[in-house]
Amino acid sequence: MAWDDSADVVVVGFGAAGVATALTAARRGADVLVLERQAATAHTPSAKAAAAFVLTVTDVEQGARYLDRCAAGTTPYAVSRAWAALAADLEGWLREACPGITSAPGEGMHGVAAHADFDGADAVRTLQFTVPGSTGRPGAELFVALAESAGATGRVRVAWNHRGRRLVRDDAGRVAGLDCALPDGSVRRIRARRGVVLTTGGFENDQGLVRQYLRAAPMYFAGNPDNTGDGLRMAQAAGAGLWHMNGAEGRQVGRFDLGDGRWLAFQMALPPGGYVVLDGAGRRFCDEHRYTRIHTVWYELLAYDVGTHTYPRIPAYWVFDARRFTAGPLVSSMIGPVSMGLYTWSPDNTAELARGWISAGATATELGTALGMARPDAVDEAVADYNAGCAIGEDAFGRPASSLVPLQPPFYAVPLYPGGVGTMGGPEHDEHGRVLDPFGDPIGGLYSAGSVGQMIGDLYPAPGSGWSEALCAGRMAGAAAATGS
Ligand SMILES: Cc1cc2nc3c(=O)[nH]c(=O)nc-3n(C[C@H](O)[C@H](O)[C@H](O)COP(=O)(O)OP(=O)(O)OC[C@H]3O[C@@H](n4cnc5c(N)ncnc54)[C@H](O)[C@@H]3O)c2cc1C
């Protein structure tokens, strides 16, 4: 076979998992080549969309039991335990890899386990990391610090504009390298002497795959537009078994037309108080306060109406008043497309109002008309009921009294879709990051880490699980691939 380049370990995808894999393999003496489909000047892994909350654990056995419970039988215990073991020293690993980095308890949503009633939950601790000289883009800055650390080993090269397409196997069936496509249409064949590690992120931005595997439609995601399931396809073609295909790191997102053929999804910042969320018929359906706090409340949007064969909560509508409109941008600058540099949201939301991304009405019924509801006055009824609850400090959906701020005209609304951060599903791997076939046997020379096929199987364990999973899985795969074991 003729090869255009070679390395001991070839890492496909340069995000959170890719950088941890590369750093780990290089530190173990491997010569590493990272292939990244994007250009260096337009590099937007979901890692850079993140807030750099990172899950750690204080006790390996308890942490393993908690992660295992969250996976609900979809991830082998040995894999959850291996994650917990690495999460236990993750703070130290990051401090050593990124000199000067600081950490603080992950405030904002909650800095602890999302499911406090599960066994082992007490062992979970979320930290938010900040690099020295931070300008408020924590995920992007953490990624750059790790990339510099990997570069400093002198053993890691990055080939930009190299899109991994197909794995190449030798006569014995072992993965020996891969073909990548370049922007000019040419193909380069890269040899991996010890292993190929797939770290291409999820399939969240391939609508065909989303329709096939996720639980409802449509669903949209606020991460890297180029995470389109390439690693999943490559692994499938090599005979990988799949896990967690119906899972997502879920939130509720707004999705908007940029007017140049592109659409972007954003995680909306609902607080401060003075809002409700309605379905397509103008009805409230849950305690909206929880939307701001946990990663599982998006399941509420998936309800299916068997009578009409529709998803009446897709989209749902976030309805708020001038108090929220004037309180600041409807999205956080710290995460998502803003943090990735893909869009600058106006400080007073007026540009987005002018673009038509935000609907408005002088009265609630007018807003219902602007939203195209069959019965626009249903919005008025929902707001009146909610306000009546605010007056007595009691909410029909159990919303805490502290969040019950009455709504006053004029009114605004943004459609909310289920989706969020990224998908979980893809090639299954063992506790060493080795990709397994459907019978549970490792596919020689093939490893994976991160959202291409996450260890998170069902419930999102706590804020910071995505980065933690990617870093710990990258460390597993990098260590194993460095020896080809
Ligand atoms: C808005 C938002 C906020 C978030 N906040 C947090 C948070 O605070 N804490 C947390 O833990 N997690 C957070 N996450 C999730 C976290 O960012 C992801 O779990 C993590 O980045 C996954 O890492 P990854 O390496 O698998 O994927 P990514 O970081 O997306 O990296 C994948 C890389 O692979 C490249 N690639 C794709 N296909 C190919 C191909 N064929 N060939 C070569 N390269 C390819 C992509 O371009 C990309 O650079 C957030 C995500 C989003 C979107």
The ligand as a Gaussian input file, in Angstrom:
#p B3LYP/6-31G(d) Opt

LIG

0 1
 C      -23.305000      25.279000      23.755000
 C      -22.498000      24.190000      24.375000
 C      -22.086000      24.293000      25.703000
 C      -21.386000      23.256000      26.305000
 N      -20.958000      23.405000      27.601000
 C      -20.285000      22.402000      28.188000
 C      -19.741000      22.539000      29.498000
 O      -19.760000      23.611000      30.114000
 N      -19.169000      21.463000      30.063000
 C      -19.068000      20.263000      29.419000
 O      -18.569000      19.308000      29.990000
 N      -19.483000      20.121000      28.149000
 C      -20.070000      21.159000      27.523000
 N      -20.463000      21.027000      26.227000
 C      -20.226000      19.731000      25.558000
 C      -18.759000      19.541000      25.148000
 O      -18.335000      20.689000      24.453000
 C      -18.639000      18.300000      24.262000
 O      -19.119000      17.191000      25.019000
 C      -17.194000      18.041000      23.855000
 O      -16.685000      19.128000      23.115000
 C      -17.095000      16.783000      23.003000
 O      -15.766000      16.669000      22.567000
 P      -15.417000      15.930000      21.220000
 O      -13.942000      16.016000      21.072000
 O      -16.048000      14.603000      21.185000
 O      -16.121000      16.798000      20.062000
 P      -15.702000      18.241000      19.526000
 O      -15.144000      19.047000      20.626000
 O      -16.852000      18.787000      18.788000
 O      -14.522000      17.938000      18.471000
 C      -14.759000      17.194000      17.288000
 C      -13.757000      17.648000      16.216000
 O      -13.739000      16.691000      15.149000
 C      -13.712000      17.398000      13.899000
 N      -14.205000      16.511000      12.853000
 C      -15.486000      16.144000      12.591000
 N      -15.516000      15.287000      11.548000
 C      -14.233000      15.111000      11.140000
 C      -13.613000      14.340000      10.113000
 N      -14.314000      13.570000       9.279000
 N      -12.259000      14.395000       9.977000
 C      -11.509000      15.196000      10.798000
 N      -12.046000      15.952000      11.770000
 C      -13.388000      15.889000      11.962000
 C      -14.602000      18.594000      14.175000
 O      -14.422000      19.614000      13.208000
 C      -14.149000      18.990000      15.591000
 O      -13.030000      19.860000      15.529000
 C      -21.090000      22.082000      25.574000
 C      -21.417000      22.012000      24.215000
 C      -22.120000      23.048000      23.622000
 C      -22.469000      22.927000      22.165000

